[in-house]
Amino acid sequence: MTALELIGLVVAGYVVVALLLGYSGRNGRLHGSAERRALKQHDAEVRRENKAKRGARRG
């Protein structure tokens, strides 16, 4: 196994752990301001999309 493959595995593992912690009910151990901002932004986008869908259904 080359060093690059090893680094790739470590990074992939870290990403998986970060996702699991970050999305285990919004108050996982990861809440730096950047993560919180990203989550808020994502929530806003989802809300906007849902609103658009509702509008389309009504109209």
PDB file with one MODEL, atoms N, CA, C and O in Angstrom:
MODEL        1
ATOM      1  N   MET A   1       0.857  -1.201   0.000  1.00  0.00           N
ATOM      2  CA  MET A   1       0.000   0.000   0.000  1.00  0.00           C
ATOM      3  C   MET A   1       0.888   1.245   0.000  1.00  0.00           C
ATOM      4  O   MET A   1       1.802   1.370   0.816  1.00  0.00           O
ATOM      5  N   THR A   2       0.611   2.140  -0.907  1.00  0.00           N
ATOM      6  CA  THR A   2       1.436   3.349  -0.994  1.00  0.00           C
ATOM      7  C   THR A   2       1.014   4.353   0.075  1.00  0.00           C
ATOM      8  O   THR A   2      -0.057   4.243   0.673  1.00  0.00           O
ATOM      9  N   ALA A   3       1.876   5.321   0.292  1.00  0.00           N
ATOM     10  CA  ALA A   3       1.591   6.360   1.287  1.00  0.00           C
ATOM     11  C   ALA A   3       0.325   7.128   0.908  1.00  0.00           C
ATOM     12  O   ALA A   3      -0.474   7.500   1.767  1.00  0.00           O
ATOM     13  N   LEU A   4       0.161   7.357  -0.390  1.00  0.00           N
ATOM     14  CA  LEU A   4      -1.015   8.108  -0.854  1.00  0.00           C
ATOM     15  C   LEU A   4      -2.313   7.381  -0.508  1.00  0.00           C
ATOM     16  O   LEU A   4      -3.280   7.995  -0.058  1.00  0.00           O
ATOM     17  N   GLU A   5      -2.318   6.065  -0.726  1.00  0.00           N
ATOM     18  CA  GLU A   5      -3.505   5.278  -0.397  1.00  0.00           C
ATOM     19  C   GLU A   5      -3.798   5.349   1.096  1.00  0.00           C
ATOM     20  O   GLU A   5      -4.950   5.448   1.517  1.00  0.00           O
ATOM     21  N   LEU A   6      -2.728   5.296   1.888  1.00  0.00           N
ATOM     22  CA  LEU A   6      -2.875   5.355   3.334  1.00  0.00           C
ATOM     23  C   LEU A   6      -3.487   6.687   3.752  1.00  0.00           C
ATOM     24  O   LEU A   6      -4.408   6.731   4.567  1.00  0.00           O
ATOM     25  N   ILE A   7      -2.964   7.770   3.184  1.00  0.00           N
ATOM     26  CA  ILE A   7      -3.485   9.108   3.491  1.00  0.00           C
ATOM     27  C   ILE A   7      -4.961   9.185   3.093  1.00  0.00           C
ATOM     28  O   ILE A   7      -5.782   9.729   3.832  1.00  0.00           O
ATOM     29  N   GLY A   8      -5.286   8.641   1.928  1.00  0.00           N
ATOM     30  CA  GLY A   8      -6.670   8.642   1.461  1.00  0.00           C
ATOM     31  C   GLY A   8      -7.594   7.928   2.432  1.00  0.00           C
ATOM     32  O   GLY A   8      -8.694   8.400   2.720  1.00  0.00           O
ATOM     33  N   LEU A   9      -7.140   6.790   2.933  1.00  0.00           N
ATOM     34  CA  LEU A   9      -7.941   6.022   3.889  1.00  0.00           C
ATOM     35  C   LEU A   9      -8.152   6.805   5.180  1.00  0.00           C
ATOM     36  O   LEU A   9      -9.259   6.847   5.718  1.00  0.00           O
ATOM     37  N   VAL A  10      -7.083   7.421   5.669  1.00  0.00           N
ATOM     38  CA  VAL A  10      -7.178   8.191   6.911  1.00  0.00           C
ATOM     39  C   VAL A  10      -8.166   9.339   6.737  1.00  0.00           C
ATOM     40  O   VAL A  10      -9.021   9.574   7.590  1.00  0.00           O
ATOM     41  N   VAL A  11      -8.035  10.053   5.612  1.00  0.00           N
ATOM     42  CA  VAL A  11      -8.931  11.183   5.346  1.00  0.00           C
ATOM     43  C   VAL A  11     -10.378  10.701   5.245  1.00  0.00           C
ATOM     44  O   VAL A  11     -11.279  11.318   5.814  1.00  0.00           O
ATOM     45  N   ALA A  12     -10.602   9.602   4.524  1.00  0.00           N
ATOM     46  CA  ALA A  12     -11.955   9.064   4.372  1.00  0.00           C
ATOM     47  C   ALA A  12     -12.534   8.684   5.735  1.00  0.00           C
ATOM     48  O   ALA A  12     -13.695   8.970   6.025  1.00  0.00           O
ATOM     49  N   GLY A  13     -11.723   8.043   6.559  1.00  0.00           N
ATOM     50  CA  GLY A  13     -12.168   7.658   7.898  1.00  0.00           C
ATOM     51  C   GLY A  13     -12.541   8.870   8.729  1.00  0.00           C
ATOM     52  O   GLY A  13     -13.555   8.871   9.426  1.00  0.00           O
ATOM     53  N   TYR A  14     -11.712   9.904   8.650  1.00  0.00           N
ATOM     54  CA  TYR A  14     -11.966  11.128   9.406  1.00  0.00           C
ATOM     55  C   TYR A  14     -13.278  11.763   8.958  1.00  0.00           C
ATOM     56  O   TYR A  14     -14.073  12.216   9.782  1.00  0.00           O
ATOM     57  N   VAL A  15     -13.496  11.792   7.639  1.00  0.00           N
ATOM     58  CA  VAL A  15     -14.721  12.388   7.102  1.00  0.00           C
ATOM     59  C   VAL A  15     -15.950  11.629   7.604  1.00  0.00           C
ATOM     60  O   VAL A  15     -16.941  12.240   8.006  1.00  0.00           O
ATOM     61  N   VAL A  16     -15.880  10.300   7.580  1.00  0.00           N
ATOM     62  CA  VAL A  16     -17.006   9.487   8.049  1.00  0.00           C
ATOM     63  C   VAL A  16     -17.299   9.778   9.517  1.00  0.00           C
ATOM     64  O   VAL A  16     -18.454   9.964   9.900  1.00  0.00           O
ATOM     65  N   VAL A  17     -16.250   9.816  10.339  1.00  0.00           N
ATOM     66  CA  VAL A  17     -16.433  10.085  11.771  1.00  0.00           C
ATOM     67  C   VAL A  17     -17.016  11.478  11.975  1.00  0.00           C
ATOM     68  O   VAL A  17     -17.921  11.667  12.787  1.00  0.00           O
ATOM     69  N   ALA A  18     -16.488  12.457  11.228  1.00  0.00           N
ATOM     70  CA  ALA A  18     -16.970  13.835  11.350  1.00  0.00           C
ATOM     71  C   ALA A  18     -18.452  13.912  10.992  1.00  0.00           C
ATOM     72  O   ALA A  18     -19.225  14.600  11.659  1.00  0.00           O
ATOM     73  N   LEU A  19     -18.839  13.204   9.938  1.00  0.00           N
ATOM     74  CA  LEU A  19     -20.248  13.215   9.528  1.00  0.00           C
ATOM     75  C   LEU A  19     -21.118  12.575  10.608  1.00  0.00           C
ATOM     76  O   LEU A  19     -22.174  13.102  10.959  1.00  0.00           O
ATOM     77  N   LEU A  20     -20.665  11.432  11.133  1.00  0.00           N
ATOM     78  CA  LEU A  20     -21.443  10.744  12.165  1.00  0.00           C
ATOM     79  C   LEU A  20     -21.617  11.633  13.394  1.00  0.00           C
ATOM     80  O   LEU A  20     -22.711  11.720  13.952  1.00  0.00           O
ATOM     81  N   LEU A  21     -20.546  12.285  13.811  1.00  0.00           N
ATOM     82  CA  LEU A  21     -20.626  13.143  14.988  1.00  0.00           C
ATOM     83  C   LEU A  21     -21.464  14.378  14.691  1.00  0.00           C
ATOM     84  O   LEU A  21     -22.287  14.794  15.507  1.00  0.00           O
ATOM     85  N   GLY A  22     -21.250  14.957  13.519  1.00  0.00           N
ATOM     86  CA  GLY A  22     -21.908  16.217  13.183  1.00  0.00           C
ATOM     87  C   GLY A  22     -23.401  16.055  12.990  1.00  0.00           C
ATOM     88  O   GLY A  22     -24.166  16.986  13.242  1.00  0.00           O
ATOM     89  N   TYR A  23     -23.829  14.867  12.540  1.00  0.00           N
ATOM     90  CA  TYR A  23     -25.240  14.723  12.238  1.00  0.00           C
ATOM     91  C   TYR A  23     -25.964  13.843  13.236  1.00  0.00           C
ATOM     92  O   TYR A  23     -27.117  13.478  13.005  1.00  0.00           O
ATOM     93  N   SER A  24     -25.320  13.490  14.342  1.00  0.00           N
ATOM     94  CA  SER A  24     -26.049  12.744  15.359  1.00  0.00           C
ATOM     95  C   SER A  24     -26.842  13.778  16.151  1.00  0.00           C
ATOM     96  O   SER A  24     -26.459  14.154  17.259  1.00  0.00           O
ATOM     97  N   GLY A  25     -27.931  14.225  15.580  1.00  0.00           N
ATOM     98  CA  GLY A  25     -28.828  15.153  16.246  1.00  0.00           C
ATOM     99  C   GLY A  25     -28.227  16.511  16.515  1.00  0.00           C
ATOM    100  O   GLY A  25     -28.250  16.972  17.655  1.00  0.00           O
ATOM    101  N   ARG A  26     -27.697  17.157  15.519  1.00  0.00           N
ATOM    102  CA  ARG A  26     -27.271  18.572  15.567  1.00  0.00           C
ATOM    103  C   ARG A  26     -26.396  18.974  16.745  1.00  0.00           C
ATOM    104  O   ARG A  26     -25.733  20.009  16.679  1.00  0.00           O
ATOM    105  N   ASN A  27     -26.370  18.179  17.841  1.00  0.00           N
ATOM    106  CA  ASN A  27     -25.503  18.569  18.947  1.00  0.00           C
ATOM    107  C   ASN A  27     -24.495  17.466  19.226  1.00  0.00           C
ATOM    108  O   ASN A  27     -24.237  17.112  20.376  1.00  0.00           O
ATOM    109  N   GLY A  28     -23.929  16.929  18.142  1.00  0.00           N
ATOM    110  CA  GLY A  28     -22.810  16.002  18.280  1.00  0.00           C
ATOM    111  C   GLY A  28     -21.638  16.801  18.815  1.00  0.00           C
ATOM    112  O   GLY A  28     -21.784  17.969  19.176  1.00  0.00           O
ATOM    113  N   ARG A  29     -20.475  16.167  18.866  1.00  0.00           N
ATOM    114  CA  ARG A  29     -19.354  16.888  19.456  1.00  0.00           C
ATOM    115  C   ARG A  29     -18.777  17.952  18.539  1.00  0.00           C
ATOM    116  O   ARG A  29     -17.981  18.787  18.969  1.00  0.00           O
ATOM    117  N   LEU A  30     -19.184  17.920  17.256  1.00  0.00           N
ATOM    118  CA  LEU A  30     -18.631  18.899  16.323  1.00  0.00           C
ATOM    119  C   LEU A  30     -19.553  20.085  16.242  1.00  0.00           C
ATOM    120  O   LEU A  30     -20.518  20.052  15.479  1.00  0.00           O
ATOM    121  N   HIS A  31     -19.294  21.149  17.011  1.00  0.00           N
ATOM    122  CA  HIS A  31     -19.960  22.354  16.605  1.00  0.00           C
ATOM    123  C   HIS A  31     -19.052  23.548  16.706  1.00  0.00           C
ATOM    124  O   HIS A  31     -19.145  24.364  17.623  1.00  0.00           O
ATOM    125  N   GLY A  32     -18.182  23.624  15.744  1.00  0.00           N
ATOM    126  CA  GLY A  32     -17.438  24.859  15.523  1.00  0.00           C
ATOM    127  C   GLY A  32     -18.360  25.782  14.764  1.00  0.00           C
ATOM    128  O   GLY A  32     -19.391  25.354  14.246  1.00  0.00           O
ATOM    129  N   SER A  33     -17.994  27.045  14.696  1.00  0.00           N
ATOM    130  CA  SER A  33     -18.871  28.014  14.038  1.00  0.00           C
ATOM    131  C   SER A  33     -19.048  27.669  12.560  1.00  0.00           C
ATOM    132  O   SER A  33     -20.120  27.884  11.996  1.00  0.00           O
ATOM    133  N   ALA A  34     -18.006  27.138  11.938  1.00  0.00           N
ATOM    134  CA  ALA A  34     -18.089  26.821  10.506  1.00  0.00           C
ATOM    135  C   ALA A  34     -19.131  25.732  10.268  1.00  0.00           C
ATOM    136  O   ALA A  34     -19.957  25.840   9.362  1.00  0.00           O
ATOM    137  N   GLU A  35     -19.086  24.683  11.087  1.00  0.00           N
ATOM    138  CA  GLU A  35     -20.040  23.593  10.922  1.00  0.00           C
ATOM    139  C   GLU A  35     -21.455  24.092  11.165  1.00  0.00           C
ATOM    140  O   GLU A  35     -22.384  23.746  10.435  1.00  0.00           O
ATOM    141  N   ARG A  36     -21.609  24.922  12.215  1.00  0.00           N
ATOM    142  CA  ARG A  36     -22.933  25.426  12.543  1.00  0.00           C
ATOM    143  C   ARG A  36     -23.468  26.273  11.397  1.00  0.00           C
ATOM    144  O   ARG A  36     -24.639  26.180  11.027  1.00  0.00           O
ATOM    145  N   ARG A  37     -22.583  27.105  10.840  1.00  0.00           N
ATOM    146  CA  ARG A  37     -22.999  27.975   9.737  1.00  0.00           C
ATOM    147  C   ARG A  37     -23.431  27.127   8.540  1.00  0.00           C
ATOM    148  O   ARG A  37     -24.435  27.423   7.892  1.00  0.00           O
ATOM    149  N   ALA A  38     -22.665  26.070   8.252  1.00  0.00           N
ATOM    150  CA  ALA A  38     -22.978  25.208   7.110  1.00  0.00           C
ATOM    151  C   ALA A  38     -24.332  24.525   7.323  1.00  0.00           C
ATOM    152  O   ALA A  38     -25.138  24.430   6.398  1.00  0.00           O
ATOM    153  N   LEU A  39     -24.574  24.051   8.547  1.00  0.00           N
ATOM    154  CA  LEU A  39     -25.843  23.386   8.841  1.00  0.00           C
ATOM    155  C   LEU A  39     -27.004  24.354   8.699  1.00  0.00           C
ATOM    156  O   LEU A  39     -28.044  24.024   8.131  1.00  0.00           O
ATOM    157  N   LYS A  40     -26.803  25.574   9.234  1.00  0.00           N
ATOM    158  CA  LYS A  40     -27.857  26.585   9.153  1.00  0.00           C
ATOM    159  C   LYS A  40     -28.181  26.893   7.706  1.00  0.00           C
ATOM    160  O   LYS A  40     -29.344  26.999   7.316  1.00  0.00           O
ATOM    161  N   GLN A  41     -27.118  27.034   6.914  1.00  0.00           N
ATOM    162  CA  GLN A  41     -27.301  27.366   5.505  1.00  0.00           C
ATOM    163  C   GLN A  41     -28.061  26.238   4.811  1.00  0.00           C
ATOM    164  O   GLN A  41     -28.962  26.483   4.009  1.00  0.00           O
ATOM    165  N   HIS A  42     -27.687  25.005   5.129  1.00  0.00           N
ATOM    166  CA  HIS A  42     -28.344  23.851   4.518  1.00  0.00           C
ATOM    167  C   HIS A  42     -29.818  23.819   4.904  1.00  0.00           C
ATOM    168  O   HIS A  42     -30.683  23.584   4.061  1.00  0.00           O
ATOM    169  N   ASP A  43     -30.099  24.059   6.192  1.00  0.00           N
ATOM    170  CA  ASP A  43     -31.487  24.084   6.653  1.00  0.00           C
ATOM    171  C   ASP A  43     -32.279  25.141   5.909  1.00  0.00           C
ATOM    172  O   ASP A  43     -33.413  24.899   5.493  1.00  0.00           O
ATOM    173  N   ALA A  44     -31.683  26.316   5.739  1.00  0.00           N
ATOM    174  CA  ALA A  44     -32.357  27.414   5.045  1.00  0.00           C
ATOM    175  C   ALA A  44     -32.673  27.008   3.609  1.00  0.00           C
ATOM    176  O   ALA A  44     -33.758  27.285   3.098  1.00  0.00           O
ATOM    177  N   GLU A  45     -31.713  26.347   2.967  1.00  0.00           N
ATOM    178  CA  GLU A  45     -31.926  25.916   1.579  1.00  0.00           C
ATOM    179  C   GLU A  45     -33.082  24.918   1.508  1.00  0.00           C
ATOM    180  O   GLU A  45     -33.942  25.015   0.632  1.00  0.00           O
ATOM    181  N   VAL A  46     -33.095  23.962   2.433  1.00  0.00           N
ATOM    182  CA  VAL A  46     -34.155  22.950   2.443  1.00  0.00           C
ATOM    183  C   VAL A  46     -35.503  23.621   2.657  1.00  0.00           C
ATOM    184  O   VAL A  46     -36.484  23.289   1.992  1.00  0.00           O
ATOM    185  N   ARG A  47     -35.544  24.575   3.598  1.00  0.00           N
ATOM    186  CA  ARG A  47     -36.790  25.275   3.881  1.00  0.00           C
ATOM    187  C   ARG A  47     -37.283  26.018   2.648  1.00  0.00           C
ATOM    188  O   ARG A  47     -38.469  26.003   2.321  1.00  0.00           O
ATOM    189  N   ARG A  48     -36.332  26.673   1.967  1.00  0.00           N
ATOM    190  CA  ARG A  48     -36.682  27.434   0.765  1.00  0.00           C
ATOM    191  C   ARG A  48     -37.264  26.499  -0.301  1.00  0.00           C
ATOM    192  O   ARG A  48     -38.267  26.809  -0.944  1.00  0.00           O
ATOM    193  N   GLU A  49     -36.603  25.342  -0.471  1.00  0.00           N
ATOM    194  CA  GLU A  49     -37.077  24.375  -1.467  1.00  0.00           C
ATOM    195  C   GLU A  49     -38.481  23.890  -1.120  1.00  0.00           C
ATOM    196  O   GLU A  49     -39.342  23.786  -1.994  1.00  0.00           O
ATOM    197  N   ASN A  50     -38.707  23.595   0.158  1.00  0.00           N
ATOM    198  CA  ASN A  50     -40.021  23.104   0.580  1.00  0.00           C
ATOM    199  C   ASN A  50     -41.091  24.153   0.338  1.00  0.00           C
ATOM    200  O   ASN A  50     -42.198  23.843  -0.100  1.00  0.00           O
ATOM    201  N   LYS A  51     -40.739  25.413   0.633  1.00  0.00           N
ATOM    202  CA  LYS A  51     -41.683  26.503   0.429  1.00  0.00           C
ATOM    203  C   LYS A  51     -42.033  26.600  -1.054  1.00  0.00           C
ATOM    204  O   LYS A  51     -43.195  26.787  -1.416  1.00  0.00           O
ATOM    205  N   ALA A  52     -41.022  26.473  -1.902  1.00  0.00           N
ATOM    206  CA  ALA A  52     -41.237  26.555  -3.351  1.00  0.00           C
ATOM    207  C   ALA A  52     -42.160  25.425  -3.807  1.00  0.00           C
ATOM    208  O   ALA A  52     -43.050  25.627  -4.634  1.00  0.00           O
ATOM    209  N   LYS A  53     -41.931  24.233  -3.253  1.00  0.00           N
ATOM    210  CA  LYS A  53     -42.762  23.086  -3.618  1.00  0.00           C
ATOM    211  C   LYS A  53     -44.210  23.321  -3.189  1.00  0.00           C
ATOM    212  O   LYS A  53     -45.145  23.047  -3.941  1.00  0.00           O
ATOM    213  N   ARG A  54     -44.380  23.833  -1.966  1.00  0.00           N
ATOM    214  CA  ARG A  54     -45.734  24.108  -1.475  1.00  0.00           C
ATOM    215  C   ARG A  54     -46.429  25.116  -2.377  1.00  0.00           C
ATOM    216  O   ARG A  54     -47.598  24.955  -2.725  1.00  0.00           O
ATOM    217  N   GLY A  55     -45.694  26.155  -2.748  1.00  0.00           N
ATOM    218  CA  GLY A  55     -46.249  27.192  -3.622  1.00  0.00           C
ATOM    219  C   GLY A  55     -46.689  26.600  -4.945  1.00  0.00           C
ATOM    220  O   GLY A  55     -47.748  26.945  -5.469  1.00  0.00           O
ATOM    221  N   ALA A  56     -45.873  25.708  -5.482  1.00  0.00           N
ATOM    222  CA  ALA A  56     -46.181  25.088  -6.772  1.00  0.00           C
ATOM    223  C   ALA A  56     -47.437  24.224  -6.644  1.00  0.00           C
ATOM    224  O   ALA A  56     -48.257  24.163  -7.560  1.00  0.00           O
ATOM    225  N   ARG A  57     -47.574  23.559  -5.495  1.00  0.00           N
ATOM    226  CA  ARG A  57     -48.729  22.698  -5.289  1.00  0.00           C
ATOM    227  C   ARG A  57     -50.008  23.520  -5.206  1.00  0.00           C
ATOM    228  O   ARG A  57     -51.043  23.143  -5.757  1.00  0.00           O
ATOM    229  N   ARG A  58     -49.919  24.654  -4.504  1.00  0.00           N
ATOM    230  CA  ARG A  58     -51.104  25.502  -4.329  1.00  0.00           C
ATOM    231  C   ARG A  58     -51.521  26.134  -5.649  1.00  0.00           C
ATOM    232  O   ARG A  58     -52.701  26.199  -5.992  1.00  0.00           O
ATOM    233  N   GLY A  59     -50.496  26.603  -6.386  1.00  0.00           N
ATOM    234  CA  GLY A  59     -50.756  27.456  -7.541  1.00  0.00           C
ATOM    235  C   GLY A  59     -51.456  26.821  -8.671  1.00  0.00           C
ATOM    236  O   GLY A  59     -51.712  27.473  -9.683  1.00  0.00           O
TER     237      GLY A  59
ENDMDL
END
